[in-house]
């Protein structure tokens, strides 16, 4: 199972960086294999990498805390292509990105 987290605060992200066992409060999204495949095959990861130079890796945790990068990620997700069967996945990702932007916290990809 893969998880995407949007913590309640940037402070929680800092604590998590120093203690990966820390339980983050906020919103989270669990991706089963089908959802992860849809996410991975969308243009989100490659577009984000091209625009920021930051790699969302499927073998390690990726933490995005820069406010500008969060805004870029939200815009990319909103414009991402998903087939009609994966529209709920896109909606969940958009909601998570908006939450992270509103809280100015971050997004953590635990893959």
C-alpha positions as CSV (number, residue, x, y, z in Angstrom):
1,X,0.0,0.0,0.0
2,X,1.3,3.4,-0.9
3,X,0.3,6.6,1.0
4,X,0.2,10.3,0.1
5,X,0.0,12.6,3.2
6,X,-0.9,16.2,3.6
7,X,0.0,17.2,7.2
8,X,-1.8,19.8,9.2
9,X,1.3,21.9,9.5
10,X,4.9,22.4,8.1
11,X,6.1,21.7,11.7
12,X,4.7,18.2,11.4
13,X,6.7,17.6,8.2
14,X,9.9,18.7,10.0
15,X,9.2,16.3,12.9
16,X,8.5,13.5,10.4
17,X,11.8,14.2,8.6
18,X,13.6,13.6,11.9
19,X,11.4,10.8,13.1
20,X,9.8,8.6,10.4
21,X,7.7,6.9,13.2
22,X,6.0,10.1,14.1
23,X,2.2,9.9,13.4
24,X,1.2,12.8,11.3
25,X,-2.2,14.5,11.7
26,X,-3.8,15.8,8.6
27,X,-5.3,14.1,5.5
28,X,-4.0,11.0,3.8
29,X,-4.8,9.0,0.8
30,X,-4.0,5.3,0.4
31,X,-3.3,4.0,-3.1
32,X,-3.9,0.4,-4.0
33,X,-2.0,-1.1,-6.9
34,X,-4.6,0.0,-9.5
35,X,-4.8,3.6,-8.2
36,X,-1.0,3.8,-7.9
37,X,-0.7,2.6,-11.5
38,X,-3.2,5.2,-12.7
39,X,-1.3,7.9,-10.7
40,X,2.1,6.7,-12.0
41,X,1.0,6.5,-15.6
42,X,-0.6,10.0,-15.5
43,X,1.6,12.9,-16.5
44,X,1.8,14.2,-12.9
45,X,5.2,12.8,-11.9
46,X,7.1,13.6,-15.2
47,X,5.6,17.1,-15.4
48,X,6.4,17.9,-11.8
49,X,10.0,16.7,-12.3
50,X,10.4,18.8,-15.5
51,X,9.0,22.0,-13.8
52,X,10.8,21.6,-10.4
53,X,13.7,19.2,-10.9
54,X,12.3,17.2,-8.0
55,X,11.7,13.5,-8.5
56,X,8.7,11.7,-7.0
57,X,10.3,8.2,-6.7
58,X,8.3,5.0,-6.4
59,X,11.0,3.4,-4.2
60,X,11.4,6.0,-1.5
61,X,9.7,8.7,0.4
62,X,9.4,12.1,-1.3
63,X,8.7,15.2,0.7
64,X,7.5,18.4,-0.9
65,X,7.4,21.4,1.5
66,X,8.3,24.4,-0.7
67,X,5.2,26.5,-1.1
68,X,6.0,27.2,-4.8
69,X,6.4,23.5,-5.5
70,X,3.1,22.8,-3.7
71,X,1.4,25.3,-5.9
72,X,3.0,23.8,-9.0
73,X,2.0,20.3,-7.9
74,X,-1.6,21.4,-7.4
75,X,-1.8,23.0,-10.8
76,X,-0.3,19.9,-12.5
77,X,-2.8,17.6,-10.7
78,X,-5.7,19.8,-11.7
79,X,-4.7,19.7,-15.3
80,X,-3.7,16.0,-15.4
81,X,-5.2,13.5,-17.8
82,X,-7.0,10.6,-16.2
83,X,-9.5,8.3,-17.9
84,X,-13.1,8.5,-16.9
85,X,-12.8,5.6,-14.5
86,X,-10.1,7.3,-12.5
87,X,-11.8,10.7,-12.1
88,X,-12.4,10.0,-8.4
89,X,-8.6,9.4,-8.0
90,X,-8.0,12.8,-9.6
91,X,-10.6,14.5,-7.4
92,X,-9.0,13.0,-4.2
93,X,-5.5,14.1,-5.4
94,X,-6.8,17.7,-6.1
95,X,-8.4,17.8,-2.6
96,X,-5.2,16.7,-1.0
97,X,-3.1,19.2,-2.9
98,X,-5.5,22.0,-2.1
99,X,-5.5,21.1,1.6
100,X,-1.7,21.1,1.6
101,X,-1.7,24.5,-0.1
102,X,-4.2,26.0,2.4
103,X,-2.3,24.7,5.4
104,X,1.1,25.6,3.7
105,X,2.3,22.3,5.1
106,X,3.5,19.9,2.5
107,X,2.9,16.6,0.8
108,X,4.6,13.4,1.6
109,X,4.6,10.5,-0.9
110,X,5.4,7.3,0.9
111,X,5.9,4.8,-1.9
